[in-house]
Amino acid sequence: MTMERLFPGLLALVSLGCIYLAMGYTAPIAYDPIGPRPYPILIFSMLAVGSLIVAVRPARFTQKIDLGFTPPIIRNLILCTVALLVYGLFFESLGFPIATTLMSFAVGVLFGGSPVKSLIYSALLSVFLYILFDILLDVKLPLGFLSGLRG
């Protein structure tokens, strides 16, 4: 069994498990006549069906794909995953602006950007996203140790 059949099969099993979990989901407040269940059930059903189609399709519809995973690419993928994990771990303690700046700087450098341009872009991106979510959309984001500056 090749990876292109194994992964979709596992994804279909996970999707079926998520459908099972979504079936029991009830909201404490009835805000919608049909409740909150249909959306996750629909999404995971489509994911399960698509995954099963990919997993059991005939071999004549497949072709060998060279993904070109060289050691530097694998190293950058691992480092990007580590950067995202560190971002998730320090998101609240550092605060959104600083954590987002550090994470996007690391990803920018990993994808070949110059350090100066990556730092400038990262700082602008984090300020823009903070203004967008916290101020315009009223989604409160943590400021970490910068919370003393909030008025």
C-alpha positions in Angstrom: 0.0 0.0 0.0 1.4 3.3 -1.0 1.4 6.5 1.0 -1.0 8.1 -1.5 -3.6 5.5 -0.5 -2.7 5.1 3.1 -3.0 8.8 4.1 -6.4 9.3 2.5 -7.6 6.1 4.1 -6.5 7.3 7.6 -8.0 10.7 6.9 -11.3 9.1 6.0 -11.2 7.2 9.3 -10.5 10.4 11.3 -13.3 12.1 9.4 -15.7 9.4 10.3 -14.7 9.7 14.0 -15.3 13.4 13.8 -18.7 12.8 12.3 -19.5 10.5 15.2 -18.4 13.2 17.7 -20.4 15.9 15.9 -23.5 13.8 16.1 -23.6 14.2 19.8 -22.9 18.0 19.8 -25.6 20.1 21.3 -25.5 23.8 22.1 -26.7 25.0 25.5 -28.7 27.7 23.9 -31.1 27.0 20.9 -30.2 29.8 18.6 -30.9 28.0 15.4 -33.8 25.6 14.6 -31.6 22.8 13.3 -28.8 23.4 15.9 -25.0 23.4 15.4 -24.6 19.8 14.2 -25.2 20.1 10.4 -22.1 22.2 9.5 -19.4 19.9 11.0 -21.3 16.8 9.9 -21.4 18.2 6.3 -17.8 19.2 6.2 -16.5 15.9 7.7 -18.8 13.9 5.4 -17.4 15.7 2.3 -13.8 15.1 3.6 -14.5 11.4 4.2 -16.1 10.8 0.8 -13.3 12.7 -1.0 -10.6 10.8 1.0 -12.3 7.4 0.2 -12.4 8.3 -3.5 -8.7 9.1 -3.5 -7.9 6.0 -1.4 -9.8 3.4 -3.5 -9.4 4.9 -7.0 -8.1 2.5 -9.7 -4.3 2.5 -10.3 -4.8 3.7 -13.9 -5.9 7.1 -12.6 -2.7 7.6 -10.6 0.8 8.6 -11.7 4.1 8.8 -10.0 4.7 12.3 -8.6 8.2 13.3 -7.6 7.7 15.8 -4.7 11.3 16.8 -4.7 11.9 16.4 -1.0 15.6 17.2 -0.7 17.3 17.4 2.7 17.2 21.2 2.8 13.5 21.2 2.0 12.8 18.6 4.7 14.9 20.7 7.2 12.9 23.8 6.4 9.6 22.0 6.8 10.7 20.7 10.2 11.9 24.2 11.2 8.6 25.8 10.0 6.7 23.2 12.1 8.8 24.0 15.1 8.3 27.8 14.6 4.5 27.2 14.5 4.6 25.0 17.6 6.6 27.7 19.5 4.2 30.3 18.3 1.3 28.3 19.8 3.1 27.8 23.0 4.2 31.4 23.6 1.1 33.1 22.0 -0.4 34.2 25.3 2.7 34.9 27.3 4.5 37.0 24.7 1.3 38.4 23.3 -0.1 38.4 19.7 2.1 41.2 18.2 5.5 39.9 19.5 4.7 36.2 18.9 3.3 36.9 15.4 6.4 39.0 14.5 8.8 36.3 15.7 6.9 33.5 13.9 6.5 35.3 10.6 10.1 36.4 10.7 11.3 32.8 11.2 9.0 31.6 8.3 10.1 34.5 6.1 13.8 33.7 6.6 13.1 29.9 6.1 11.5 30.7 2.7 14.5 32.6 1.5 13.7 36.2 2.5 16.4 38.6 3.6 16.5 39.1 7.4 15.9 42.8 7.3 13.0 42.6 4.8 11.5 39.7 6.8 11.7 41.6 10.1 10.1 44.7 8.6 7.3 42.7 6.9 6.7 40.7 10.1 6.4 43.8 12.3 4.0 45.4 9.8 2.0 42.2 9.4 1.6 41.7 13.2 0.5 45.4 13.7 -1.9 45.2 10.8 -3.5 41.9 12.0 -3.7 43.2 15.5 -5.6 46.3 14.3 -7.8 44.2 12.1 -8.8 41.7 14.7 -8.6 43.5 18.0 -9.9 46.9 17.0 -11.9 46.5 13.8 -13.4 43.0 14.3 -13.5 43.2 18.1 -11.7 39.9 18.6 -9.7 40.4 21.7 -6.1 39.2 21.3 -3.6 38.7 24.1 -0.9 41.4 24.5 1.3 39.4 26.9 3.6 41.6 28.8 2.6 44.6 26.6 -0.8 44.6 28.3 0.4 47.3 30.6 0.3 49.6 27.6 -3.3 49.1 26.9 -5.5 51.9 28.2 
